[in-house]
Amino acid sequence: MTRRKPFHKPDTAQPRREATERAGARPSVDEMAREAREGRPEPVWLPGERPDLVAPVILHVEPNEDYALLDSGAGEKLERYGALTIRRPENQAIWPQRLPRARWDAADAAFTGDTDEEGAGRWRLGLEAQGETWPMREDGLPYLGRFTSFRHVGVFPEQSVHWRFMTDRIRAAGRPVRVLNLFGYTGLASLLAARAGAEVTHVDASKRAIAWARENAGVARLEDAPIRWICEDAVRFVEREVRRGNAYDIVLLDPPKFGRGPKGEVWQIEADLPYLLTLSRQILSPSALMLVLTAYAVRSSFFSLAALMGEACRGLGGRVESGELVIREEGEDPRLLSTSLFSRWVRT
Ligand SMILES: C[S@@+](CC[C@H](N)C(=O)[O-])C[C@H]1O[C@@H](n2cnc3c(N)ncnc32)[C@H](O)[C@@H]1O
């Protein structure tokens, strides 16, 4: 399952630390990550009944005025983001393209970096006047799209199905709702939650991502909304929230496969997710509404995420829904582009 590239390249070599030190080299990323994990307590698996499981649940993103998948195939996708059409590599699209070549060639922007997942890459912009950013909307909320060197544009449209589900629940709650958005990126989930009336804590390890999210808050006129913007490693932050006894009604996790915290912390999804998910379970309030996990670019299945979520959420009642987030192409006889796996616990 590939959706997005990791933000940093993991060090795949795993020499033993002593050997590395003898050779006078710095410890590898894997070694540092292993050492940090050794100092951690074991994950806490709370007892109780496992919530009911509903799987597979396939959540579709349909073409809409903010976003559409116009065509896909031959390792690429052609999308409309607001007023711009954008052409990017897409490893999942192993089928043929349907639109004429002229439509693809007329894209307003094309990512021309190597198709290698780790490539820094560049963009070719069709319009000379096209700047680095452009106005976009998500469910009526204005924000900025941006051409990044990592081929991303500041939004992952497939997430919109989770966001709509979340904001409906926040509005229906009829009480104050506290949301924790981990790996929050450009802040759309945080802004939509705040607009729906929630009090939000947004955590991301990247100063640049936090700056972009705050810029989006300004564009959306939500600069005074109750959002705490926190630049910190997600695991470190949640560990502290457990110690402080703070609680949230909704926790969102959209972790990359690999990432770094601001103090050099290493995030590796396979090794760190169970620990972070059990911590997230511990900070759910007694009247919590949902715990939402998305995963991409991992060798996994929605059944593994479901089993993990089910164990982490024992004793909560409700149900676990697991499956894939897919984007439907625009037009007749559409193909479905799979973007990520998800698992969410929801109160019923
Ligand atoms: C793919 S984005 C999440 C997308 C977001 N949920 C959305 O749909 O808009 C992953 C984010 O995780 C952040 N990140 C990577 N490692 C992290 C860590 N150790 N702690 C916190 N955030 C991290 C990155 O800076 C990036 O903004």
PDBQT file of the ligand as one rigid body, heavy atoms in Angstrom, charges set to zero:
ROOT
HETATM    1  C1  LIG A 401       1.413  12.809   6.099  1.00  0.00    +0.000 C 
HETATM    2  S1  LIG A 401       1.429  14.002   7.281  1.00  0.00    +0.000 S 
HETATM    3  C2  LIG A 401      -0.121  13.868   8.083  1.00  0.00    +0.000 C 
HETATM    4  C3  LIG A 401      -1.255  14.415   7.210  1.00  0.00    +0.000 C 
HETATM    5  C4  LIG A 401      -2.445  15.058   7.965  1.00  0.00    +0.000 C 
HETATM    6  N1  LIG A 401      -3.026  14.183   8.949  1.00  0.00    +0.000 N 
HETATM    7  C5  LIG A 401      -3.492  15.493   6.950  1.00  0.00    +0.000 C 
HETATM    8  O1  LIG A 401      -4.169  14.646   6.357  1.00  0.00    +0.000 OA
HETATM    9  O2  LIG A 401      -3.562  16.684   6.684  1.00  0.00    +0.000 OA
HETATM   10  C6  LIG A 401       2.600  13.399   8.419  1.00  0.00    +0.000 C 
HETATM   11  C7  LIG A 401       3.057  14.489   9.382  1.00  0.00    +0.000 C 
HETATM   12  O3  LIG A 401       3.743  13.863  10.449  1.00  0.00    +0.000 OA
HETATM   13  C8  LIG A 401       4.741  14.748  10.899  1.00  0.00    +0.000 C 
HETATM   14  N2  LIG A 401       5.699  13.960  11.694  1.00  0.00    +0.000 N 
HETATM   15  C9  LIG A 401       6.672  13.126  11.254  1.00  0.00    +0.000 A 
HETATM   16  N3  LIG A 401       7.310  12.549  12.320  1.00  0.00    +0.000 NA
HETATM   17  C10 LIG A 401       6.702  13.024  13.443  1.00  0.00    +0.000 A 
HETATM   18  C11 LIG A 401       6.898  12.790  14.834  1.00  0.00    +0.000 A 
HETATM   19  N4  LIG A 401       7.853  11.985  15.277  1.00  0.00    +0.000 N 
HETATM   20  N5  LIG A 401       6.073  13.435  15.698  1.00  0.00    +0.000 NA
HETATM   21  C12 LIG A 401       5.119  14.278  15.260  1.00  0.00    +0.000 A 
HETATM   22  N6  LIG A 401       4.896  14.536  13.951  1.00  0.00    +0.000 NA
HETATM   23  C13 LIG A 401       5.678  13.925  13.048  1.00  0.00    +0.000 A 
HETATM   24  C14 LIG A 401       5.295  15.364   9.643  1.00  0.00    +0.000 C 
HETATM   25  O4  LIG A 401       5.949  16.592   9.924  1.00  0.00    +0.000 OA
HETATM   26  C15 LIG A 401       4.014  15.523   8.805  1.00  0.00    +0.000 C 
HETATM   27  O5  LIG A 401       3.497  16.818   8.936  1.00  0.00    +0.000 OA
ENDROOT
TORSDOF 0
